[in-house]
Amino acid sequence: LEETLAPAALHTDPPEADGPRVLNLAQWLEDTEKVANIRNNRRTDRTTKQSQLKKLQGFLEAVLSRQGEVDGLSSLAQQVLEETYISSRVSVTATQLTARYHSMLLNIQDTIKQLQE
């Protein structure tokens, strides 16, 4: 990821200047995906489920608080696609991060729903 975005950070065009922001969001997403995937065993006791539910509800708040950044990243990806002189690798990376974010968000919401049942 750093190799993909490093050249973009060297340019003065506004979309490329977002390279460090994209890297920061990528690192946050990677860390959060690891932490949010806490439910490995579907057959857990009530206390464990309650603990997992509480943690995931907190993660959901944190994930939703980054929604604006992800939406901005999605807009950046669209802008990059429209400007042919900009590296498509930045656009691909931004699009992949956006997809991973939404996948993680749905996974957390689904797990919370399962734990509440």
N, C-alpha and C positions, 0 to 999 in steps of 0.2 A: 504494500500500500504506500509506504513512504517513497519507494522508487517511482511509483506512478505519479504521485503528487508533488515530489520535490521539484521537478522542472517547472511545474506550473507556478510554484511559489516565487520563482525568480523573475517572472514577467510582471509588467506593470498594469496589465489589463485587469479590470475589476474581478472578473470571474476567477482568474488564476490567483489573485490575492487571497482568495478564500481557502487556499490549500491548507494552511495551518488549522483553520476552523474545521475543515473536513477531517483532517487527521485527529483532531481533538474529539470530534463526534464519533469517529470510527473507534477510537480507544474506549470512550465511554460506552458505546454500544457493545463492544466485545466484553468488557468487564461486566456490564449489566446482564448480558445474555447468560453468562456463567452463573451469576448470583440468582437470577430469576428462575432458572431451571432447577428448582429445589425439590420437586416432587418426582422422585424416581420410583417409589413404591406406591402403587395405588391402594394397597391394603395397609393402611396405617390406623392407629388408634385415634380416638376423638381428640385427645390432648395434642397430638402431633398435628392433626388436621387444623385445629384451631391456631396453633403456632404458625403453621405454614400460611394459613389464610391471612393472619395479621401481617406477616412479612410481605406477602404478595400484594396486599392492599397498599402497603407503604411503597413497594416497588412501583405499583401502578401510578401512584401520585408522582413519583420521581420521573417515570417514563412520560407521563402526560405533560409534565412541566417542560420537557424538551421538544414537545410537538412543534412549537414555532420554529425551532432550529431545523427540524427535519423538513418542515414545509418549505423553509428557505432553501434548504439543500435541494429539494425537489425542483424549486424554481431555478436554482443555479444549474441543475442538470438540463433543464429545458433551454435555458439561455445558451449553455455551452453547445448543445445540439444545433442551435440556430446559427451559431457563429463558426463557420467552417475552418477558420484559421486556428482555433483553439483545439488542443489535444482532446481526442475523444476518450482517452483513458480517464480523464477527470470526470467526464460525464458518466461513463460506465461505473466508476467507483461510487459516485454520488447516487446513482440509480440503485446500485446494489445495497448501499447503506440504507437508503430509504426503504427498500423492500425488506431488509433484515429487521429494521425498526418496527415496521408494521406487523411482520410475522411474530416478533417477540411480544408486541403489544397484544395481539390476538391470543397468543399462547397464555400470557398472564391472565387475561380476562377469562379465558376458557377454564383455566385451572382454578381461579377464584370461584367461578360458577360451580365447578365440580365439588370444590371443598364446601360450598354453602349448601349443597344438596344433602 
